[in-house]
Amino acid sequence: MKKTTYIREIKPGEKVYDFFFVTEKNLAYSQKGAPYLNLRLKDKTGELDGKVWDNVTELDRAFRKGDFVYLQTRAVQYKNAIQLAVLNARRAEPEEIDAAEFFPAAKEDPERMFQELASFAAGVKTPALRDLLQAFLTDAEIAGPLRRAPAAKGFHHVYIGGLLEHTLSVVRVLDMLADHYEGLNRDLVIAGGILHDIGKIHEYSQGGLIDYTDEGRLIGHVVMGVQMVDRKIATLPDFPAQLAMELRHVLLSHHGALEFGAPKRPKTVEALLVHYVDDLDAKINAMRTFIAGDGNEDSDWTPFHRLLERFLYKGKNAGRGDGSTGGEDRNG
């Protein structure tokens, strides 16, 4: 069921009957000891506060933090901000919700991106690698989550479809570079690009706020990806042992350094290439997203980016968000 009213469109005095995602829910008490609920509600256009003043005990049981809910509300103005006074609430049914209505999503169509990724897989000439990639991309329990998963929790491609967008971007660049560097195993590079982050479909939760799963925190996508590859290889007869080992190495080393979560550093040309393209694509997306999200038009520079450890230069047209970057690099 499609939303009809988005948060950025709500005006004081309106009755708003619609779906929202609950990011915060806390029980509090007034000075007179009466209970009420503080809510934080979200859709893809923003967030606002909600309050439950009446039937508090009943509505407190109706939903939890992290639920999609259908609310009957009235919009009120409070301290120069709009709040929703909640009159009634129920937990939404899964078939009523399209997560893209509540969370940022990749701009490209996921089905089109998936088909392009599949075409790269089909173009791999090594039969064993081509069969392995087909085994992944035709598995509904992998292909479905791959279309929806984010690529990270807080650094790059942090949105629905972000993993597929990142993976396809990495493979596009690898495809170009494979023509530039002679003598490398092009099929291994493309396969490594497609599979390097495949474990992320299990590392992050899907359908709500992006967070780590238990498996993601305890094991991580690098190891999970290798486990997934091993399980698929076990279903394919006579998969070359040397090729399997080199593919595992690409996955195990794609973070580049031990301090960044790589169990191994790249020790083949193919692994090194996948690592650098993966790192490049992640950082460009992180920079562009950070620049686009900086609404300060009085400065040509963003605030300090904690993970990149630098300020980013927006150019003389501050706030344009077109991906122009720069600033002090810790490596000079």
C-alpha positions in Angstrom: 0.0 0.0 0.0 1.6 3.3 -1.1 1.9 6.2 1.3 -0.2 9.1 0.5 1.3 11.8 2.8 5.0 12.3 3.3 6.6 13.9 6.4 7.9 16.9 4.5 4.4 17.7 3.2 2.6 17.7 6.5 1.2 21.0 7.7 -0.2 22.0 11.1 -3.8 21.2 11.6 -4.0 18.4 9.1 -5.4 15.0 9.9 -2.8 12.5 8.8 -3.7 8.8 8.5 -0.7 6.9 7.0 2.2 4.6 7.5 5.4 5.4 9.3 8.5 3.7 10.6 9.1 4.0 14.4 12.8 4.8 15.1 12.3 5.7 18.8 9.6 4.8 21.3 9.8 5.8 25.0 7.3 5.8 27.9 7.4 9.0 30.0 5.3 10.7 32.7 4.0 14.2 32.9 4.5 16.3 36.0 1.1 15.1 37.2 2.2 11.5 36.8 0.2 10.7 33.7 1.9 8.4 31.2 2.5 9.3 27.6 4.6 8.0 24.7 7.4 9.9 22.9 7.8 8.6 19.3 10.2 9.4 16.5 8.7 8.7 13.1 10.3 8.3 9.8 9.7 8.1 6.0 12.0 8.7 3.1 11.5 12.4 3.3 12.5 13.0 6.9 11.6 12.4 10.5 9.4 14.1 13.1 8.2 13.6 16.7 5.0 11.9 17.7 3.1 11.9 21.0 0.5 9.5 22.4 -1.5 11.3 25.1 -4.6 9.0 25.4 -5.0 5.3 25.6 -1.3 5.1 26.3 -1.2 1.6 27.9 -3.2 0.1 25.0 -1.2 1.8 22.3 2.1 1.0 24.0 1.3 -2.7 23.5 0.3 -2.2 19.9 3.8 -1.7 18.4 7.5 -1.5 19.2 10.5 0.5 18.2 11.6 -0.7 14.8 8.0 -1.5 13.6 6.2 -0.1 10.6 2.9 1.3 11.9 -0.3 2.7 10.6 -1.2 5.8 12.6 -4.3 8.0 12.8 -2.9 11.4 13.9 -3.4 15.2 14.0 -0.5 17.5 13.1 0.2 20.2 15.6 2.8 23.0 15.8 5.2 22.9 18.9 8.2 25.1 19.3 8.5 25.8 15.6 8.3 22.2 14.7 5.5 19.9 13.6 4.5 17.0 15.8 1.9 14.3 15.3 -0.6 13.7 18.1 -1.4 10.0 17.7 -5.0 9.0 18.2 -4.8 5.4 17.1 -2.2 3.0 16.0 -1.6 -0.6 14.7 1.4 -2.5 13.5 1.5 -2.7 9.7 1.3 -6.0 7.8 4.3 -6.9 5.7 2.4 -6.8 2.5 1.3 -3.2 3.2 4.9 -1.9 3.3 7.3 -0.9 0.5 10.6 -0.2 2.3 11.6 2.3 -0.4 8.8 4.6 0.9 10.6 4.9 4.2 14.4 4.6 3.6 16.8 6.0 1.0 17.3 3.8 -2.0 19.6 3.5 -5.0 18.7 5.8 -7.9 19.1 3.1 -10.5 16.4 0.4 -10.9 17.5 -2.7 -9.0 16.2 -5.1 -11.7 18.1 -3.3 -14.4 21.3 -3.3 -12.2 20.9 -7.0 -11.5 20.4 -7.9 -15.2 23.6 -5.9 -16.1 25.5 -7.7 -13.3 24.2 -11.0 -14.7 25.4 -10.1 -18.1 28.9 -9.6 -16.8 28.7 -13.1 -15.1 27.5 -14.6 -18.4 30.4 -13.1 -20.2 33.0 -15.0 -18.1 34.7 -17.5 -20.3 36.1 -19.9 -17.7 33.3 -22.5 -17.4 33.9 -23.2 -13.7 33.7 -19.5 -12.7 30.7 -18.9 -15.0 28.9 -21.8 -13.5 29.7 -20.6 -10.0 28.4 -17.1 -10.7 25.2 -18.5 -12.2 24.7 -20.6 -9.1 24.8 -17.5 -7.0 22.7 -15.2 -9.2 20.0 -17.8 -9.9 19.6 -18.7 -6.2 16.5 -16.8 -5.0 17.7 -16.7 -1.4 20.8 -14.8 -2.6 19.4 -12.8 -5.6 16.5 -11.3 -3.7 18.5 -10.0 -0.8 21.3 -8.8 -3.2 18.7 -6.5 -4.8 17.8 -4.9 -1.5 20.8 -5.0 0.8 22.9 -1.9 1.8 26.6 -2.0 1.3 27.4 -0.6 4.8 25.9 0.7 8.0 27.5 4.1 8.0 30.2 4.8 5.4 29.2 4.1 1.8 26.2 3.1 -0.2 24.1 3.2 3.0 20.7 2.7 1.4 18.4 0.1 -0.1 20.1 -1.5 -3.1 23.4 0.0 -2.1 25.2 -3.3 -2.2 24.0 -4.1 -5.8 24.9 -0.5 -6.9 28.4 -0.8 -5.4 29.0 -4.3 -6.7 28.0 -3.3 -10.2 30.1 -0.1 -10.1 33.1 -2.1 -9.0 32.6 -4.7 -11.8 32.2 -1.9 -14.4 35.5 -0.4 -13.5 37.2 -3.8 -13.2 36.0 -4.6 -16.7 37.6 -1.4 -18.1 40.9 -2.0 -16.2 41.1 -5.6 -17.2 41.7 -4.4 -20.8 44.5 -2.1 -19.6 46.6 -4.5 -17.6 47.9 -7.4 -19.7 48.4 -10.9 -18.4 45.9 -10.9 -15.5 43.1 -13.4 -15.2 40.2 -11.3 -16.4 37.6 -13.9 -15.4 38.9 -14.2 -11.9 38.9 -10.4 -11.6 35.2 -10.2 -12.7 34.2 -13.1 -10.5 36.0 -11.5 -7.5 34.3 -8.2 -8.2 30.9 -9.8 -8.3 31.4 -11.9 -5.1 33.7 -9.8 -3.0 30.9 -8.4 -0.8 28.4 -11.1 -1.2 28.5 -11.9 2.5 26.9 -8.5 3.2 23.5 -9.9 2.3 23.8 -11.6 5.8 25.9 -9.0 7.6 23.2 -6.3 7.7 19.5 -6.4 8.6 17.1 -5.6 5.8 13.6 -4.0 5.9 14.2 -1.4 8.6 17.0 0.6 10.0 20.4 -0.6 8.8 22.2 -2.5 11.6 24.4 -5.5 12.0 22.9 -9.0 12.3 24.3 -11.2 15.0 26.2 -13.2 12.3 27.5 -9.9 10.9 29.0 -8.8 14.3 30.4 -12.2 15.2 31.7 -13.4 11.9 31.6 -10.6 9.3 31.0 -10.5 5.6 34.5 -11.4 4.5 34.4 -14.8 6.2 30.7 -15.3 5.4 31.4 -14.6 1.7 34.1 -17.3 1.6 31.8 -19.7 3.3 29.1 -19.0 0.7 31.6 -19.6 -2.1 32.7 -22.9 -0.6 29.1 -24.1 -0.3 28.4 -23.3 -3.9 31.7 -24.8 -5.1 30.8 -28.0 -3.2 27.7 -28.3 -5.5 29.8 -28.0 -8.7 31.6 -31.1 -10.0 35.4 -30.9 -10.6 35.8 -27.2 -9.7 39.6 -26.6 -10.0 41.2 -26.5 -6.6 43.8 -23.9 -7.6 41.1 -21.6 -9.0 39.0 -21.9 -5.9 42.0 -21.0 -3.7 42.8 -17.9 -5.8 39.1 -16.8 -5.7 39.0 -17.3 -1.9 42.1 -15.1 -1.7 40.4 -12.3 -3.6 37.6 -12.3 -1.1 39.8 -12.6 2.0 42.1 -9.8 0.9 39.7 -7.3 -0.6 39.9 -5.0 2.5 43.6 -4.6 1.7 45.2 -4.5 5.2 44.8 -6.4 8.4 43.8 -3.3 10.4 40.9 -2.8 8.0 39.5 -6.3 8.5 41.3 -8.3 5.8 42.4 -11.7 7.0 45.1 -11.6 4.3 46.7 -8.8 2.3 46.5 -9.0 -1.5 49.2 -11.3 -2.8 48.0 -11.6 -6.5 47.6 -9.0 -9.1 43.9 -9.9 -9.4 43.3 -9.5 -5.6 45.2 -6.2 -5.6 43.1 -4.8 -8.4 39.8 -5.9 -6.8 40.9 -4.3 -3.5 41.8 -0.9 -4.9 38.7 -0.6 -7.1 36.5 -1.7 -4.1 38.2 0.9 -1.9 38.0 3.6 -4.6 34.3 3.1 -5.3 33.4 3.1 -1.6 35.3 6.3 -0.9 34.0 8.2 -3.9 30.4 7.3 -2.8 31.2 8.3 0.8 32.6 11.7 -0.3 29.7 12.5 -2.6 27.1 11.5 0.0 28.8 13.6 2.6 29.1 16.6 0.3 25.5 16.3 -0.8 24.3 16.1 2.8 26.0 19.3 3.9 23.4 22.1 3.7 25.8 24.9 4.8 26.0 27.2 1.8 28.2 29.7 3.6 31.3 27.5 3.3 33.1 25.8 0.5 34.1 23.1 2.9 32.2 20.3 4.7 32.6 19.6 8.3 35.3 17.1 9.3 34.6 13.6 8.0 35.5 11.4 10.9 36.1 8.2 8.9 38.0 9.8 6.0 39.8 12.0 8.6 39.7 15.2 6.5 37.6 18.2 5.5 36.1 17.9 2.0 36.2 20.7 -0.6 32.8 21.5 -2.2 34.1 24.1 -4.6 33.1 27.7 -5.0 29.4 26.7 -5.5 29.0 25.4 -2.0 26.3 22.7 -1.5 26.1 21.7 -5.1 26.7 18.0 -4.1 28.1 17.0 -7.5 31.0 14.9 -6.1 33.8 17.5 -6.2 36.2 16.5 -3.5 39.5 17.5 -1.9 40.9 18.5 1.4 43.7 17.5 3.7 44.7 13.8 3.4 46.3 12.2 6.4 48.9 10.8 3.9 49.6 14.2 2.5 
